[in-house]
Amino acid sequence: MDLAEALRVIGRELPHARLILAPEDLAALGKTPEMPEVLSTVQAARLLGYTPKRWRRWAEQGRVDGAWQDGDGRWRLPREACRAHLGRLSRQPGGVNGVKAFRPRGPRKGREAA
């Protein structure tokens, strides 16, 4: 059974189910994921992660190349610039925005267990 047939069977058995397909699954079906060239902060958050507020902050700070505000004051972010920004974040030695991820440590030396 190929992917298209499997999806038809799932659609018949679970008519109200929502399926999330990976880009490689869509390619197998001959479809491309719907992702506009220019994203709003909400679209960037849904499609690429993080929150709309974080994307707004990055745009205001000039971290997303080519970002602009439309006539209503909403930020518009070029898709490829968003991906490039995320790529730069993953290579930063200090973590996202210079803040390292929290790592819990064990008990401090010299303290006795209560």
Secondary structure by P-SEA (a helix, b strand, c coil): ccaaaaaaaaaaacccbbbbbcaaaaaaacccccccccccaaaaaacccccaaaaaaaaaaccccccccccccbbbbcaaaaaaaaaaaaaccccccccccbbbbccccccccc
